[in-house]
Amino acid sequence: MFRPASNKKNRKNEVKADVTSLYEMYDPDNPYALGRKEYDDRYERLTKNASAWRRIAFLMLALLTVSISVVLWMAQSVKVVPFIVQVDEHGYEIAVQQVAATNAADDRVIMARVADFITNTRSVYNDRTATMSLVVKSYDSVETGSPAQGKLDTYFRENNPLSKNLLVTVTMQSVLRATPESNKLWQAEWYERIYEQGRFTKEHYYKGMYEIEVNTPTSLRDIMKNPLGVFIHDFHITEKLEPNNTHNMEGLK
């Protein structure tokens, strides 16, 4: 049965109890109320201090993140520009000029890379350690995943230089552009002399076509292997039947 009068009386008793508890809590003459208030104030201060330190910690983390970002940006954007200072015999400056950067795609650089690649891949030494060093240098001149890498794998698998008991020397004859319009395709000629047990046995003449790609290295590991970023992308080699009588490297026209 619903009794509204009794419920109203209960609510009055609850309100009265709440007023009594609040009075006891803040009653300055009640030692228990003072102790409770001191206890609450103490933990309230601890909570506020913990919240303040959390905010400070997040602020410091944000400042640290911004500082690291600025330092990284400055490290990537700052560039050192070298200058050449010419002085006379008395030590006085007579000329100051900026050093011009070398173009990685310069024909002389590509000629040297192609000749070095041929020498490293085709030479065989009596010393296994020296021969293995040539093999490693050969792979430093090719792009990872390029057709040149696949052909190099096949060549060394079929002609393992470490299993040969002979000496092969390579002499470059020429390294020239295949087309005058572009420096992407190069033609090279060389001959190889084979020595067995220190005695000359035979001589072979070869001609090769080399496709060049220039990719500037970014990591320290790539810079140490190929600082100018000149890579052999693809190549094709054929043996010549008629030897070339000129055994000197041809200069650039």
Residue frames as qw, qx, qy, qz and C-alpha x, y, z in Angstrom:
[[0.000, 0.891, 0.454, 0.000, 0.00, 0.00, 0.00],
 [0.396, 0.499, -0.013, 0.771, 1.32, 3.46, -0.89],
 [0.434, -0.766, -0.369, 0.298, 1.95, 5.72, 2.12],
 [0.391, 0.702, 0.017, 0.595, 2.97, 9.21, 1.03],
 [0.389, -0.875, 0.092, -0.274, 3.01, 10.62, 4.57],
 [0.857, -0.421, 0.202, 0.217, 5.57, 8.09, 5.78],
 [0.731, 0.340, 0.166, 0.568, 7.89, 8.73, 2.78],
 [0.083, 0.858, 0.001, 0.506, 7.77, 12.45, 3.44],
 [0.626, -0.758, 0.162, -0.086, 8.79, 11.86, 7.01],
 [0.891, -0.107, 0.203, 0.392, 11.73, 9.70, 5.92],
 [0.517, 0.609, 0.099, 0.593, 12.96, 12.39, 3.53],
 [0.237, -0.899, 0.082, -0.359, 12.84, 14.95, 6.35],
 [0.807, -0.539, 0.207, 0.120, 14.90, 12.66, 8.54],
 [0.812, 0.208, 0.184, 0.514, 17.51, 12.22, 5.74],
 [0.234, 0.797, 0.026, 0.557, 17.81, 15.99, 5.21],
 [0.506, -0.825, 0.136, -0.209, 18.19, 16.48, 8.94],
 [0.891, -0.281, 0.202, 0.293, 20.92, 13.81, 9.12],
 [0.648, 0.475, 0.117, 0.584, 22.79, 15.48, 6.26],
 [0.058, -0.879, 0.056, -0.469, 22.63, 18.86, 7.97],
 [0.729, -0.661, 0.172, -0.030, 23.87, 17.29, 11.18],
 [0.881, -0.006, 0.180, 0.437, 26.82, 15.60, 9.42],
 [0.423, 0.670, 0.054, 0.608, 27.82, 18.84, 7.68],
 [0.344, -0.871, 0.092, -0.337, 27.59, 20.67, 11.00],
 [0.847, -0.467, 0.200, 0.158, 29.78, 18.06, 12.65],
 [0.793, 0.311, 0.123, 0.508, 32.27, 18.24, 9.77],
 [0.304, 0.592, -0.024, 0.746, 32.81, 21.99, 10.08],
 [0.547, -0.809, -0.170, -0.130, 32.13, 22.41, 13.77],
 [0.338, 0.669, -0.476, 0.460, 35.29, 24.11, 15.19],
 [0.477, -0.542, 0.489, -0.490, 34.49, 22.86, 18.69],
 [0.976, -0.023, 0.147, -0.156, 34.36, 19.20, 17.64],
 [0.283, -0.646, 0.656, 0.269, 37.92, 17.70, 17.74],
 [0.635, 0.140, 0.741, 0.169, 36.84, 14.77, 15.56],
 [0.490, 0.822, 0.291, -0.016, 35.51, 17.19, 12.95],
 [0.001, 0.911, -0.360, -0.199, 38.79, 19.14, 13.00],
 [0.488, -0.359, 0.760, 0.236, 40.80, 15.93, 12.56],
 [0.631, 0.444, 0.627, 0.110, 38.63, 14.85, 9.67],
 [0.332, 0.936, 0.060, -0.104, 38.97, 18.26, 8.03],
 [0.204, -0.767, 0.558, 0.242, 42.78, 18.15, 8.42],
 [0.601, -0.046, 0.774, 0.194, 42.82, 14.66, 6.93],
 [0.562, 0.683, 0.463, 0.049, 40.71, 15.77, 3.93],
 [0.140, 0.961, -0.162, -0.177, 42.79, 18.91, 3.41],
 [0.418, -0.557, 0.659, 0.286, 46.01, 16.89, 3.41],
 [0.562, 0.163, 0.763, 0.275, 44.90, 14.50, 0.68],
 [0.398, 0.863, 0.302, -0.076, 43.32, 17.33, -1.26],
 [0.047, -0.880, 0.380, 0.281, 46.71, 19.07, -1.38],
 [0.484, -0.275, 0.777, 0.293, 48.41, 15.83, -2.48],
 [0.562, 0.521, 0.634, 0.101, 45.85, 15.38, -5.25],
 [0.265, 0.952, 0.054, -0.142, 46.30, 18.96, -6.46],
 [0.235, -0.732, 0.561, 0.307, 50.11, 18.63, -6.37],
 [0.564, 0.004, 0.785, 0.258, 50.01, 15.38, -8.35],
 [0.492, 0.737, 0.462, 0.030, 47.71, 16.97, -10.93],
 [0.074, 0.955, -0.179, -0.224, 50.01, 20.00, -11.23],
 [0.367, -0.524, 0.697, 0.325, 53.11, 17.82, -11.75],
 [0.608, 0.321, 0.705, 0.175, 51.30, 15.81, -14.40],
 [0.376, 0.902, 0.205, -0.056, 50.50, 19.01, -16.29],
 [0.125, -0.854, 0.437, 0.254, 54.15, 20.14, -15.96],
 [0.557, -0.205, 0.759, 0.269, 55.39, 16.75, -17.21],
 [0.573, 0.582, 0.561, 0.137, 53.13, 16.89, -20.30],
 [0.178, 0.974, -0.035, -0.139, 54.26, 20.47, -20.94],
 [0.309, -0.675, 0.606, 0.286, 57.95, 19.46, -20.75],
 [0.620, 0.116, 0.742, 0.228, 57.29, 16.51, -23.08],
 [0.472, 0.811, 0.346, 0.026, 55.66, 18.84, -25.60],
 [0.001, -0.940, 0.286, 0.186, 58.61, 21.28, -25.39],
 [0.499, -0.406, 0.715, 0.275, 61.08, 18.40, -25.82],
 [0.635, 0.415, 0.630, 0.168, 59.24, 17.16, -28.91],
 [0.323, 0.940, 0.105, -0.032, 59.25, 20.64, -30.45],
 [0.232, -0.820, 0.471, 0.229, 62.98, 21.08, -29.65],
 [0.599, -0.135, 0.738, 0.281, 63.93, 17.74, -31.25],
 [0.567, 0.657, 0.485, 0.111, 61.86, 18.57, -34.35],
 [0.143, 0.978, -0.105, -0.109, 63.58, 21.96, -34.70],
 [0.396, -0.627, 0.617, 0.262, 67.04, 20.40, -34.27],
 [0.641, 0.160, 0.709, 0.247, 66.33, 17.75, -36.93],
 [0.446, 0.843, 0.298, 0.040, 65.01, 20.41, -39.30],
 [0.046, -0.934, 0.313, 0.167, 68.10, 22.55, -38.78],
 [0.553, -0.380, 0.691, 0.271, 70.41, 19.55, -39.27],
 [0.614, 0.387, 0.642, 0.247, 68.78, 18.80, -42.63],
 [0.318, 0.912, 0.251, 0.070, 68.53, 22.38, -43.85],
 [0.239, -0.877, 0.312, 0.278, 71.91, 23.80, -42.82],
 [0.873, 0.403, 0.070, 0.267, 74.50, 23.50, -45.57],
 [0.485, -0.646, 0.255, 0.532, 78.20, 24.23, -45.47],
 [0.615, 0.783, 0.053, 0.074, 79.43, 26.16, -48.50],
 [0.734, -0.326, 0.166, 0.572, 83.20, 25.83, -48.99],
 [0.291, 0.952, -0.067, -0.059, 85.29, 28.71, -50.35],
 [0.819, 0.125, 0.001, 0.560, 88.77, 28.82, -51.80],
 [0.173, -0.968, 0.054, 0.173, 90.95, 31.60, -50.43],
 [0.782, 0.393, -0.032, 0.482, 94.00, 32.41, -52.55],
 [0.394, -0.880, 0.073, 0.255, 96.89, 34.15, -50.81],
 [0.512, 0.779, -0.327, 0.159, 100.14, 35.58, -52.06],
 [0.720, 0.193, -0.517, 0.422, 103.66, 34.79, -50.85],
 [0.042, 0.338, -0.455, 0.823, 103.25, 37.21, -47.93],
 [0.077, -0.306, -0.888, 0.334, 100.03, 35.60, -46.71],
 [0.282, 0.305, 0.157, -0.896, 97.64, 38.35, -47.92],
 [0.532, 0.446, 0.712, -0.107, 94.32, 37.38, -49.44],
 [0.011, 0.310, -0.442, -0.842, 94.15, 38.12, -53.16],
 [0.494, -0.027, -0.559, -0.666, 91.08, 36.08, -54.24],
 [0.358, 0.047, 0.806, -0.470, 88.09, 34.40, -52.63],
 [0.536, 0.108, -0.479, -0.687, 85.71, 32.24, -54.61],
 [0.791, -0.116, 0.399, -0.449, 83.13, 29.60, -53.91],
 [0.217, -0.245, 0.918, 0.224, 84.04, 26.00, -54.68],
 [0.651, 0.185, -0.322, -0.662, 81.98, 24.63, -57.55],
 [0.742, -0.134, 0.604, -0.257, 80.38, 21.26, -56.79],
 [0.003, -0.270, 0.863, 0.427, 81.40, 18.36, -59.00],
 [0.749, 0.130, -0.114, -0.639, 78.62, 16.95, -61.11],
 [0.634, -0.212, 0.735, -0.107, 78.18, 13.25, -60.27],
 [0.789, 0.474, 0.388, -0.048, 77.07, 12.63, -63.87],
 [0.094, 0.817, -0.449, -0.351, 80.30, 14.06, -65.29],
 [0.865, 0.399, -0.274, -0.131, 81.61, 11.90, -68.15],
 [0.313, 0.553, -0.709, 0.304, 84.97, 11.40, -66.47],
 [0.468, -0.280, 0.649, -0.530, 83.31, 10.08, -63.33],
 [0.895, 0.188, 0.166, -0.369, 81.19, 7.63, -65.34],
 [0.670, 0.550, -0.498, 0.023, 84.20, 6.48, -67.36],
 [0.024, 0.477, -0.776, 0.412, 86.07, 5.71, -64.15],
 [0.664, -0.104, 0.522, -0.525, 83.09, 3.84, -62.68],
 [0.899, 0.342, -0.078, -0.263, 82.61, 1.68, -65.79],
 [0.531, 0.556, -0.614, 0.178, 86.32, 0.88, -66.04],
 [0.211, -0.403, 0.735, -0.503, 86.49, 0.08, -62.33],
 [0.817, 0.028, 0.322, -0.478, 83.43, -2.19, -62.58],
 [0.848, 0.429, -0.295, -0.103, 84.94, -4.14, -65.50],
 [0.303, 0.550, -0.703, 0.335, 88.29, -4.52, -63.75],
 [0.422, -0.305, 0.654, -0.549, 86.68, -5.73, -60.52],
 [0.866, 0.122, 0.242, -0.421, 84.35, -8.24, -62.15],
 [0.857, 0.463, -0.220, -0.048, 86.80, -9.75, -64.65],
 [0.203, 0.666, -0.661, 0.280, 90.08, -9.80, -62.73],
 [0.934, -0.313, -0.166, -0.041, 91.27, -12.87, -60.83],
 [0.003, -0.779, 0.572, -0.259, 94.18, -12.82, -58.38],
 [0.596, 0.129, -0.772, 0.178, 96.20, -15.62, -56.86],
 [0.012, 0.030, -0.659, 0.752, 95.29, -14.24, -53.43],
 [0.172, -0.514, -0.823, -0.167, 91.76, -15.36, -52.47],
 [0.179, -0.655, -0.440, 0.587, 91.28, -12.44, -50.06],
 [0.029, -0.379, 0.252, 0.890, 92.15, -9.90, -52.77],
 [0.113, -0.177, -0.790, -0.577, 89.87, -11.65, -55.26],
 [0.186, -0.610, -0.758, 0.136, 86.98, -11.62, -52.77],
 [0.120, -0.571, -0.172, 0.794, 87.55, -7.90, -52.24],
 [0.057, 0.122, -0.532, -0.836, 87.09, -7.37, -55.99],
 [0.175, -0.412, -0.855, -0.263, 83.81, -9.29, -55.92],
 [0.178, -0.661, -0.551, 0.476, 82.50, -7.10, -53.09],
 [0.057, -0.462, 0.126, 0.876, 83.50, -3.93, -54.95],
 [0.034, -0.140, -0.755, -0.640, 81.70, -5.22, -58.04],
 [0.185, -0.618, -0.763, -0.043, 78.40, -5.35, -56.18],
 [0.184, -0.593, -0.268, 0.736, 78.99, -1.83, -54.82],
 [0.004, -0.252, 0.392, 0.885, 78.67, -0.57, -58.41],
 [0.219, -0.277, -0.780, -0.517, 75.27, -2.12, -59.20],
 [0.470, -0.271, 0.120, -0.832, 71.78, -1.21, -58.03],
 [0.282, 0.005, 0.901, -0.331, 69.95, -3.61, -55.75],
 [0.552, 0.457, 0.629, -0.302, 67.33, -5.51, -57.73],
 [0.361, 0.700, -0.279, -0.549, 68.58, -4.21, -61.09],
 [0.926, 0.364, -0.071, -0.068, 69.20, -6.40, -64.17],
 [0.360, 0.687, -0.573, 0.264, 72.94, -5.83, -63.61],
 [0.440, -0.455, 0.664, -0.397, 72.75, -7.49, -60.19],
 [0.914, 0.108, 0.296, -0.254, 71.02, -10.54, -61.65],
 [0.770, 0.580, -0.250, 0.090, 73.61, -10.87, -64.41],
 [0.053, 0.687, -0.636, 0.347, 76.41, -10.43, -61.90],
 [0.707, -0.277, 0.550, -0.349, 74.99, -13.23, -59.75],
 [0.936, 0.318, 0.116, -0.100, 74.81, -15.53, -62.76],
 [0.525, 0.719, -0.415, 0.186, 78.34, -14.67, -63.90],
 [0.138, -0.595, 0.698, -0.373, 79.97, -15.34, -60.52],
 [0.826, -0.104, 0.450, -0.323, 77.92, -18.51, -60.09],
 [0.909, 0.412, 0.051, 0.020, 79.13, -19.87, -63.43],
 [0.617, 0.534, -0.301, 0.493, 82.66, -18.42, -63.16],
 [0.645, -0.756, -0.085, 0.067, 83.58, -18.60, -59.50],
 [0.357, 0.800, -0.391, 0.282, 86.88, -16.66, -59.28],
 [0.478, -0.631, 0.549, -0.269, 87.76, -18.31, -55.97],
 [0.913, -0.022, 0.404, -0.040, 87.81, -21.75, -57.57],
 [0.723, 0.669, -0.098, 0.141, 90.23, -20.83, -60.37],
 [0.725, -0.480, 0.211, 0.446, 93.92, -21.58, -60.01],
 [0.559, 0.411, 0.298, 0.655, 95.03, -18.88, -62.41],
 [0.174, -0.533, -0.120, 0.819, 95.67, -15.16, -62.80],
 [0.335, 0.674, 0.542, 0.374, 93.55, -12.91, -65.03],
 [0.222, -0.406, -0.056, 0.885, 94.60, -9.32, -65.73],
 [0.321, 0.786, 0.526, 0.050, 92.33, -6.73, -67.35],
 [0.302, -0.238, 0.182, 0.905, 93.59, -3.89, -69.55],
 [0.341, 0.756, 0.430, -0.358, 91.08, -1.25, -70.64],
 [0.458, 0.198, 0.476, 0.724, 91.24, -0.05, -74.25],
 [0.084, -0.265, -0.207, -0.938, 88.39, 2.46, -74.38],
 [0.007, -0.553, -0.750, 0.362, 85.32, 3.72, -72.52],
 [0.013, -0.016, -0.286, -0.958, 83.14, 5.98, -74.66],
 [0.508, 0.298, 0.344, -0.731, 79.59, 7.18, -74.95],
 [0.433, 0.253, 0.836, 0.222, 77.44, 4.91, -77.08],
 [0.221, 0.776, 0.482, 0.342, 75.42, 7.94, -78.22],
 [0.328, 0.202, -0.141, 0.912, 76.61, 11.54, -78.20],
 [0.324, -0.576, -0.250, -0.708, 73.20, 12.81, -77.09],
 [0.741, -0.590, -0.010, -0.322, 73.12, 11.01, -73.72],
 [0.146, 0.552, -0.766, 0.295, 75.56, 9.76, -71.13],
 [0.787, -0.218, 0.346, -0.461, 73.29, 6.93, -69.98],
 [0.973, 0.173, 0.153, 0.024, 74.67, 4.30, -72.35],
 [0.097, -0.812, 0.548, 0.177, 78.39, 3.57, -72.58],
 [0.936, 0.314, -0.160, 0.013, 80.56, 1.28, -74.69],
 [0.394, -0.746, 0.536, 0.039, 83.76, -0.26, -73.35],
 [0.878, 0.368, -0.304, 0.033, 86.49, -2.42, -74.87],
 [0.388, -0.714, 0.571, -0.113, 89.22, -4.32, -73.07],
 [0.768, 0.276, -0.576, -0.047, 91.38, -7.40, -73.25],
 [0.750, -0.551, 0.299, -0.210, 92.18, -10.04, -70.66],
 [0.459, 0.516, -0.719, 0.083, 95.39, -12.02, -70.28],
 [0.907, -0.354, 0.013, -0.227, 95.34, -15.39, -68.54],
 [0.201, 0.604, -0.739, 0.221, 98.34, -16.79, -66.68],
 [0.940, -0.265, -0.123, -0.175, 98.57, -20.34, -65.38],
 [0.863, -0.334, -0.001, 0.380, 101.32, -21.17, -62.89],
 [0.297, -0.729, 0.169, 0.593, 102.94, -17.83, -63.68],
 [0.306, -0.085, 0.660, 0.681, 103.08, -18.41, -67.45],
 [0.427, 0.394, -0.045, -0.812, 101.04, -16.52, -70.05],
 [0.447, 0.149, 0.878, 0.086, 98.63, -18.88, -71.85],
 [0.224, 0.538, 0.668, 0.463, 96.06, -16.93, -73.84],
 [0.003, -0.223, -0.101, 0.970, 94.42, -13.57, -74.47],
 [0.134, 0.610, 0.770, 0.135, 90.78, -12.59, -75.02],
 [0.018, 0.045, 0.084, 0.995, 89.22, -9.36, -76.30],
 [0.006, -0.578, -0.798, 0.170, 85.82, -8.14, -75.20],
 [0.070, -0.270, -0.188, -0.942, 83.29, -5.42, -75.89],
 [0.143, -0.470, -0.807, 0.327, 80.52, -4.37, -73.52],
 [0.145, -0.556, -0.280, -0.769, 77.51, -2.03, -73.37],
 [0.304, -0.276, -0.678, 0.609, 76.70, -0.46, -70.01],
 [0.202, -0.730, -0.399, -0.517, 73.56, 1.40, -68.93],
 [0.307, 0.069, -0.489, 0.814, 74.18, 3.98, -66.20],
 [0.352, -0.783, -0.441, -0.262, 71.89, 5.29, -63.48],
 [0.248, 0.314, -0.404, 0.823, 72.77, 8.13, -61.10],
 [0.565, -0.678, -0.415, -0.221, 71.12, 8.01, -57.66],
 [0.045, 0.660, -0.436, 0.610, 72.51, 10.27, -54.95],
 [0.574, -0.196, -0.753, 0.255, 73.25, 8.22, -51.82],
 [0.375, -0.727, -0.042, -0.573, 71.61, 9.31, -48.56],
 [0.842, -0.539, 0.015, -0.023, 72.77, 6.85, -45.89],
 [0.236, -0.786, 0.563, 0.099, 76.32, 6.60, -44.56],
 [0.726, -0.081, 0.671, 0.125, 76.53, 2.96, -45.68],
 [0.668, 0.641, 0.350, 0.144, 75.67, 3.85, -49.30],
 [0.128, 0.968, -0.216, -0.019, 78.02, 6.83, -49.27],
 [0.461, -0.599, 0.638, 0.144, 80.94, 4.66, -48.17],
 [0.716, 0.145, 0.657, 0.188, 80.23, 2.14, -50.94],
 [0.416, 0.473, 0.493, 0.600, 79.42, 4.49, -53.82],
 [0.185, -0.489, -0.290, 0.802, 79.85, 8.17, -52.81],
 [0.124, 0.238, -0.303, -0.915, 78.83, 9.70, -56.15],
 [0.607, 0.322, 0.533, -0.494, 75.87, 7.39, -56.72],
 [0.483, 0.492, -0.517, -0.507, 76.91, 6.23, -60.21],
 [0.674, -0.083, 0.708, -0.193, 75.50, 2.71, -60.69],
 [0.141, 0.159, -0.830, -0.515, 75.55, 0.11, -63.46],
 [0.666, 0.110, 0.282, -0.681, 71.89, -0.59, -64.16],
 [0.919, 0.255, 0.286, -0.093, 72.39, -3.15, -66.93],
 [0.039, -0.676, 0.627, 0.385, 75.18, -4.49, -69.16],
 [0.931, 0.312, 0.166, -0.087, 75.84, -6.84, -72.06],
 [0.260, -0.675, 0.620, 0.303, 79.25, -8.33, -72.93],
 [0.910, 0.407, 0.053, -0.056, 80.40, -10.01, -76.17],
 [0.654, -0.413, 0.429, 0.466, 83.79, -11.46, -77.07],
 [0.393, 0.802, -0.238, -0.381, 85.57, -9.89, -80.03],
 [0.941, 0.180, 0.207, 0.199, 87.12, -12.06, -82.71],
 [0.571, 0.587, -0.053, 0.571, 89.41, -9.34, -84.05],
 [0.536, -0.531, -0.281, 0.593, 91.70, -7.75, -81.44],
 [0.137, 0.982, 0.086, 0.102, 91.99, -4.00, -81.35],
 [0.725, 0.290, -0.207, 0.589, 95.57, -2.81, -81.87],
 [0.017, -0.641, 0.219, -0.736, 95.21, 0.28, -79.67],
 [0.631, -0.338, -0.649, 0.260, 95.80, -0.59, -76.04],
 [0.184, 0.011, -0.320, 0.929, 95.49, 2.93, -74.63],
 [0.054, 0.658, 0.656, -0.366, 92.51, 4.53, -72.96],
 [0.230, 0.520, 0.402, 0.717, 90.90, 6.96, -75.39],
 [0.089, -0.218, -0.357, 0.904, 90.34, 10.45, -74.10],
 [0.269, 0.705, 0.576, -0.313, 87.15, 12.46, -74.25],
 [0.355, 0.370, 0.430, 0.743, 86.55, 14.32, -77.46]]
